[in-house]
Amino acid sequence: MVQRHVWVANRDSPITDASSTVLSMTNSSSLVLSQTNGRHILWMANTITGSNSSAKLLNSGNLVVLSSDGAMLWQSFENPSDVVLAGMPMQDTHKTHPPWRIISWKGPDDPSKGRFSAGKDLATPLQYFVWDGSVPYRRAPVWNSYVYSNMELQTVSSLMYLTINKGTDDETYSTFGLSDGSSRIFYKVDYSGKTMLLRWNTSLTDWTALQQLSAYECNLDGYCGAYGYCDNTEATPTCKCLDEFVPSNKTEWVRGSFFHGCRRKEELQCGGEDRFLTLPAMKVPDKFIRLWNKSYDDCAVECSKNCSCVAYAYANLSTSNIDGDATRCLLWTRELIDVEKGGAVGNENLYLRLTALSSKGRKSIVIKVIPAMSASVLLILLLACLVWFHKFKGKGGFGKFTRGSYVATKKLPLTG
């Protein structure tokens, strides 16, 4: 069986002499990894002092320290390395505890802490990031349903499910589980920054990637610039401008440098002159404002009446376990950054604010309509004159031209 390391205790303190290394319980009931008869401590599980405690590796992969009455004093699930296993609580909020993250290895054979880490956004539990150091590297879709699509833990047949609960510490935790008899599955961030869901394939007797965030450059955080988006519907995903936007620097854009992003063809008018365009199958932007307890109509109105609002998105989360509100109304009042279309990440509507009618469009209509109206009026007048002329001519009338004008006169009867 191919083995995968899912947890390492002494990541930054490697063993130099395996023959003298011991994992043991101390008199204070701490689990300790040490060398040279305990004189050199490599790692220690921070536990509450007790007596007659024991260490146990559970079938879930959780290494625990238990008290004599079975209470859990310490667990590896609360001290993750680079992997999330089924049953492992993932901290969604950061009210009382420091940020929860899994941290990549430094290299394929070096388990010490690497460049990349993954976890929930510090500002909101609605989205999940991969960081390169302290800089956002990849951003998964904003949570818009009961299943965490932003954790790449979408339902796979009947194998997986997600539970959300609030702990006694007032923090919210989410945990993915597996149905009875399902294959082993785990999620990890590797040393190159890739995130993947791995499943044990019994036919291949190896671990295979079930889902993986796209490795294309335009899927990197903010790669396409402001108002640009990565089009995953293309054979090779590439950056494009949102509707009614054009590249801010066309020369650089053509060269494949999208840093400058896109700009509007026409600036917003506000005051009833704007409209909203529905962009389907999108990964909505970062840096949003969430409004609480709003219906879809409420959300649309809130954005419409705010001249600074450039887009909105709405979802019913189908649960209020995280914060007591099952609605998710998001507004954007700044540049739209890190947008994607289609693929595994594009799964909701983004409503983009645009001018109701561009000034160029209005001008072209005026130019085309006025001459058309003039020609029609002139034709009607000419036809009216011809009808009038033939009418009087048929009654014996005659006319004469005077200085370019046509004068119709009536023929009088002869007398005498």
C-alpha positions in Angstrom: 0.0 0.0 0.0 1.3 3.5 -0.9 1.7 5.6 2.2 1.0 9.2 2.6 2.2 11.3 5.6 -0.7 13.1 7.1 0.8 14.5 10.3 4.3 15.2 11.5 5.0 16.1 15.2 8.5 17.4 15.1 8.4 19.2 11.7 11.1 21.8 12.5 13.2 19.6 14.8 14.2 16.6 12.7 15.6 13.4 14.3 19.4 13.2 14.0 19.8 9.8 15.7 16.9 7.5 15.3 18.5 4.8 17.6 18.2 7.1 20.6 14.8 8.6 19.9 11.9 7.8 22.3 8.2 8.7 22.3 6.9 8.5 25.9 4.5 9.8 28.5 6.2 11.9 31.2 5.2 11.9 34.9 3.2 15.1 34.2 1.2 13.2 31.6 2.7 15.0 28.6 3.5 13.2 25.4 7.2 13.8 24.6 9.4 12.9 21.7 13.1 13.1 22.8 16.6 11.9 22.1 19.5 10.7 24.2 17.4 9.4 27.1 15.2 12.4 27.3 17.9 15.0 27.5 17.1 16.5 24.1 13.4 17.2 23.6 12.3 17.3 20.0 8.6 17.8 20.5 6.0 17.9 23.3 2.2 17.8 23.3 1.0 20.6 25.5 -1.5 18.9 27.8 -3.2 19.7 31.1 -1.3 18.1 34.0 -3.0 14.9 35.1 -2.1 11.4 36.1 -2.5 8.0 34.5 -3.0 9.5 31.0 -2.3 7.6 27.8 -1.7 8.2 24.2 -3.7 6.6 21.4 -3.9 6.7 17.6 -7.5 6.5 16.5 -8.8 5.0 13.3 -9.6 8.5 12.1 -5.8 9.3 12.1 -6.2 11.5 15.2 -3.4 11.1 17.7 -4.8 11.8 21.2 -3.8 12.0 24.8 -6.5 10.7 27.1 -7.0 11.1 30.9 -7.7 8.1 33.1 -11.5 8.7 32.7 -11.3 9.0 28.9 -11.3 12.8 28.6 -9.3 14.1 25.7 -6.4 16.2 26.9 -4.8 16.8 23.6 -5.3 15.8 19.9 -3.3 16.2 16.7 -6.5 17.3 14.9 -6.3 20.6 16.8 -2.6 20.9 15.7 -2.7 20.2 12.0 0.2 20.0 9.6 -0.5 20.1 5.8 -3.5 17.8 5.7 -7.2 17.9 6.6 -8.7 14.4 7.4 -12.3 13.4 7.7 -13.6 14.3 11.1 -11.0 17.0 11.7 -12.7 20.2 12.9 -11.7 23.2 10.7 -11.9 26.5 12.6 -14.1 28.9 10.6 -14.0 31.9 12.9 -11.3 33.5 15.0 -13.0 35.1 18.0 -11.2 33.5 20.8 -8.4 31.5 19.1 -5.6 32.5 16.8 -6.1 31.7 13.0 -6.4 28.1 12.1 -4.3 27.0 9.1 -2.7 24.0 7.5 0.9 24.7 6.5 2.7 23.0 3.5 5.9 21.1 3.6 9.0 23.0 2.5 9.8 20.4 -0.1 8.7 17.0 -1.4 10.9 15.3 1.3 11.2 18.1 3.8 8.3 18.2 6.3 9.4 21.5 7.9 7.0 24.4 7.5 7.0 25.7 4.0 5.9 28.8 2.1 2.2 28.0 1.7 -0.7 27.9 4.1 -4.4 27.5 3.8 -7.4 28.4 5.9 -10.4 30.7 6.3 -10.3 34.4 5.6 -9.5 36.3 8.8 -12.3 38.8 8.0 -15.1 36.4 7.2 -15.8 32.6 7.4 -17.3 32.8 3.9 -14.2 32.3 1.9 -11.0 30.2 2.0 -7.5 31.3 1.0 -4.1 29.8 0.2 -1.4 32.2 1.2 2.2 32.4 0.0 3.7 33.7 3.2 1.4 36.5 4.1 0.3 37.3 0.6 -2.9 35.7 -0.9 -2.0 33.2 -3.5 -5.3 31.5 -4.4 -8.8 32.3 -3.3 -11.6 29.7 -3.5 -15.2 30.7 -4.3 -17.3 32.4 -1.6 -19.5 30.0 0.3 -22.9 30.1 -1.3 -24.6 26.9 -0.2 -24.6 24.2 2.5 -21.7 22.5 0.9 -18.3 24.2 1.1 -17.4 24.5 -2.6 -14.6 26.9 -1.5 -13.0 24.0 0.4 -13.2 21.8 -2.7 -15.2 19.4 -0.6 -18.2 19.2 -2.9 -20.5 16.2 -2.7 -19.0 13.2 -4.5 -21.9 10.8 -5.0 -22.9 9.8 -1.4 -19.4 9.7 -0.1 -19.0 13.0 1.6 -21.0 15.4 3.8 -20.3 18.5 5.8 -21.4 19.5 9.3 -21.1 22.9 10.8 -21.3 23.6 14.6 -20.5 26.1 17.2 -18.1 25.0 19.9 -18.2 25.8 23.6 -15.4 28.4 22.9 -17.9 30.4 20.7 -15.9 29.5 17.6 -17.6 27.9 14.5 -16.2 24.7 13.1 -16.8 22.8 9.9 -16.0 19.1 9.5 -16.3 16.9 6.5 -17.3 13.3 7.0 -17.5 10.1 4.9 -20.3 7.6 4.6 -19.8 4.1 5.8 -17.7 2.0 3.4 -16.4 4.9 1.4 -12.8 5.2 0.3 -10.3 7.2 2.4 -10.2 10.8 1.4 -8.1 13.8 2.6 -7.4 17.3 1.6 -3.9 18.9 1.5 -1.8 21.9 0.4 1.5 20.8 -1.0 5.0 22.5 -1.1 4.2 24.1 -4.5 1.0 25.8 -3.3 -1.4 23.3 -5.0 -4.4 22.2 -3.1 -6.1 18.9 -3.8 -8.5 16.3 -2.6 -7.0 12.9 -2.7 -8.9 9.6 -2.6 -7.7 6.1 -2.2 -8.2 4.2 -5.5 -8.5 0.5 -4.8 -8.2 -0.5 -8.4 -4.9 1.4 -8.8 -3.8 0.8 -5.2 -2.7 4.5 -5.1 -3.9 7.9 -4.1 -5.5 9.9 -7.0 -6.6 13.5 -7.1 -10.3 13.8 -6.9 -10.4 17.6 -7.2 -7.7 20.2 -7.6 -7.7 23.9 -7.9 -6.6 25.0 -11.4 -2.9 25.4 -12.0 -3.4 28.0 -14.7 -1.8 31.4 -14.0 -5.0 33.4 -14.5 -6.5 31.5 -11.6 -4.0 33.0 -9.2 -5.3 35.7 -6.8 -5.9 39.0 -8.7 -3.9 37.8 -11.8 -6.3 39.5 -14.3 -6.3 42.8 -12.5 -9.3 45.1 -11.6 -12.4 44.2 -13.6 -10.7 41.4 -15.5 -11.6 37.8 -15.1 -10.2 34.4 -15.8 -12.3 32.6 -18.4 -12.2 28.9 -17.4 -14.6 28.0 -20.2 -11.7 28.3 -22.7 -9.6 25.3 -23.6 -6.7 27.2 -22.1 -8.1 29.6 -19.4 -7.2 33.2 -20.2 -7.8 36.8 -18.9 -10.7 38.8 -20.3 -12.4 42.0 -19.5 -15.9 42.1 -18.0 -18.7 43.2 -20.3 -18.6 46.9 -21.2 -14.9 47.1 -20.0 -11.7 47.3 -22.1 -8.1 46.8 -21.2 -6.6 49.7 -19.3 -3.3 49.2 -21.1 -4.0 47.5 -24.4 -0.4 47.1 -25.4 0.5 45.3 -22.1 -2.7 43.2 -22.3 -1.8 41.9 -25.8 1.6 41.0 -24.5 0.0 38.9 -21.8 0.6 41.3 -18.9 -2.8 41.8 -17.2 -1.6 43.7 -14.1 -3.3 47.0 -15.1 -6.7 45.3 -15.5 -9.6 46.8 -17.3 -11.6 50.1 -17.3 -15.1 51.1 -18.1 -16.1 52.1 -21.6 -18.6 54.5 -20.1 -18.6 55.9 -16.5 -21.6 55.2 -14.3 -24.3 57.9 -14.2 -26.3 56.9 -11.1 -29.6 58.5 -10.3 -31.6 56.0 -12.3 -29.4 56.0 -15.4 -27.7 52.7 -14.6 -28.7 49.0 -15.1 -27.5 45.7 -13.9 -26.2 42.9 -16.2 -26.4 39.3 -15.0 -23.1 37.4 -15.4 -23.8 33.7 -14.8 -21.4 31.0 -13.7 -19.0 33.3 -11.9 -16.7 33.1 -9.0 -17.6 36.4 -7.3 -14.9 39.0 -6.4 -13.0 39.5 -3.2 -13.3 42.4 -0.9 -17.1 42.4 -0.4 -19.4 43.9 2.1 -22.0 41.5 3.6 -25.5 42.8 4.5 -27.4 40.8 7.0 -31.0 39.4 6.8 -31.8 40.6 3.3 -34.0 39.0 0.6 -32.9 39.0 -3.0 -35.0 42.0 -3.8 -33.7 43.8 -0.7 -30.1 43.1 -1.8 -30.8 44.5 -5.3 -32.3 47.6 -3.9 -29.5 48.2 -1.5 -27.0 48.2 -4.4 -29.2 50.2 -6.7 -29.6 53.1 -4.3 -25.9 53.2 -3.4 -24.0 55.0 -6.2 -20.8 53.5 -5.0 -22.1 49.9 -5.4 -20.6 48.4 -8.6 -22.0 44.9 -8.2 -23.9 42.5 -6.0 -24.5 38.8 -5.5 -27.1 36.9 -3.4 -27.4 33.4 -2.0 -29.6 31.5 0.5 -27.1 29.5 2.6 -29.8 27.1 3.7 -28.4 27.1 7.2 -27.8 29.6 10.0 -25.4 27.5 12.0 -22.5 29.9 11.4 -23.9 33.3 12.4 -27.7 33.0 12.7 -28.4 34.4 9.3 -29.2 32.1 6.3 -29.1 34.9 3.8 -25.9 36.1 2.0 -26.2 39.6 0.4 -22.8 40.8 -0.9 -22.0 44.2 -2.2 -18.9 45.6 -3.9 -18.0 49.3 -3.6 -14.5 49.0 -4.9 -12.8 47.6 -7.9 -13.7 44.0 -8.7 -10.7 41.8 -8.1 -10.1 38.1 -8.6 -13.1 37.1 -10.7 -13.4 33.8 -12.6 -15.9 32.3 -15.0 -17.0 28.7 -15.4 -15.1 25.6 -14.4 -15.3 24.1 -11.0 -15.3 27.5 -9.4 -17.9 29.4 -11.4 -21.3 28.6 -9.8 -23.3 31.8 -9.1 -24.7 35.0 -10.7 -22.8 38.3 -10.4 -24.9 41.4 -11.0 -22.7 44.0 -12.6 -23.6 47.7 -12.7 -23.4 49.4 -16.1 -24.6 52.6 -17.7 -28.2 52.3 -19.0 -27.0 53.6 -22.4 -23.6 54.9 -23.3 -23.2 58.5 -24.6 -21.8 57.1 -27.8 -24.9 55.0 -28.2 -27.2 58.0 -27.6 -25.3 60.1 -30.1 -25.5 57.5 -32.8 -29.2 57.1 -32.3 -29.8 60.9 -32.6 -27.7 61.0 -35.8 -29.6 58.2 -37.4 -33.1 59.0 -36.2 -33.3 62.7 -37.0 -32.4 62.4 -40.7 -34.9 59.6 -41.0 -37.6 61.7 -39.5 -36.8 64.6 -41.8 -36.9 62.5 -44.9 -40.2 61.0 -43.8 -41.8 64.4 -43.2 -40.4 65.8 -46.5 -41.9 62.8 -48.4 -45.3 63.3 -46.8 -45.3 67.0 -47.7 -44.4 66.3 -51.3 -47.1 63.7 -51.6 -49.6 66.1 -50.1 -48.6 68.8 -52.6 -49.0 66.3 -55.5 -52.4 65.2 -54.3 -53.5 68.8 -53.9 -52.2 69.7 -57.3 -54.0 66.9 -59.1 -57.2 67.6 -57.2 -57.4 71.2 -58.4 -56.2 70.2 -61.9 -59.0 67.7 -62.2 -61.6 70.5 -61.5 -60.3 72.6 -64.3 -58.0 74.6 -62.3 -54.8 76.0 -63.7 -51.8 77.5 -62.2 -48.9 79.7 -62.9 -45.4 80.1 -61.6 -44.5 83.4 -60.0 -40.9 83.8 -59.0 -40.4 80.2 -58.4 -43.7 79.7 -56.6 -46.6 77.8 -57.8 -50.0 79.6 -57.5 -53.2 77.7 -58.0 -56.2 79.7 -59.3 -59.8 78.8 -59.9 -61.3 78.9 -63.5 -64.4 81.2 -63.6 -67.4 80.7 -65.9 -67.8 83.0 -68.9 -70.7 85.4 -69.0 -72.3 87.8 -71.5 
